[in-house]
Amino acid sequence: QLTPHYGAAAQMLLLQLEMLAAVERTGEEPVLVIGAGIPASWVSQPMRVRHIPTRLGTVDWGWDGQRMRVVVRGPRCAIRLGPAFPSGTSIDASFEAGGAL
């Protein structure tokens, strides 16, 4: 029986979480990127994720096939969708009081 090293397992989990929601800090202000690691084949189906921890706070999002709805429990920030989502997709974002990690 093989058991992965705990460090490797933790890195894998963090990578999986980042494919769903991640904070990009390449510019002056941080940008929340939703679904950067989502394969294009998934976009044809509705998706919903909840309680994804990020450096800006906890994120929930839902995709209905045409519109993205995002709830951030943390400070207001810019939001961008990953490359699999159609350009020009509408993003309905709301921000609630909450703490960043």
CORJO-V453399 format. One record per helix or strand of 2 or more residues. SS is the DSSP state (H for helix, E for strand). FROM is the first residue (numbers start at 1). TO is the last residue. Records with the same first field share a line. If there is no record, write none. Layout:
# CORJO-V453399
SS->FROM-TO / FROM-TO
This chain:
# CORJO-V453399
H->6-20 / 40-44
E->21-24 / 31-34 / 47-54 / 57-63 / 67-74 / 78-81 / 90-96
